[in-house]
Amino acid sequence: MYAIEITTKDYTTGQLITRQLPKKYKSMKAAQRAADQIGCIVRPNGGQITKVTDGRVIAV
């Protein structure tokens, strides 16, 4: 079984938040597809990056 772990780094406050999504996947390929869709970079007005969110697959 596989799950997705989401990591959010906030550069303005210096916080690093890691959490695991409750949904489980039977195959790594399905989990990787879902993790690829999770990801966001916040860059207000094209300036400096303030927040980054990334998803990765972990074995449970």
Summary of the structure (lengths in Angstrom):
residues: 60
radius of gyration: 13.2
end to end distance: 5.5
largest distance: 40.5
contacts: 148
relative contact order: 0.38
helix: 22%
strand: 55%
